[in-house]
């Protein structure tokens, strides 16, 4: 190595051990009644480490709540589109009011019959 270069940092503990220690610290912080900064100082830690850990914990909780939230669903009968009756005025002057539940084939036959009038 060249002078003034440092060795890359290697973790002295496993990530699982650090996570359990962090979880333990956050649990103690919650029950301590101290502010985050005061608690960190009492443990000899920089406060930003606890603030970061609290942020990670909050994001995990939000993600878990979002992904596992159940939403009650009630299935209803589908609404029928409300069609309003309409009026046809034929070339011979006849007016025909067609209800919303008309039969298309019957309407064609009727228009064919009225076309000859």
Buried (B, 14 or more C-beta within 10 A) or exposed (E): EEEEEEEEEEEEEEEEEEEEEBEEBBEEBEEBEEEBEEBBEEEEEEBEBBEEBBEEEEEEEEEEEEEEEEEEEEEEEEEEEEEEEEEEEEEEEEEEEBEEEBEEEEEEEBEEEBEEE
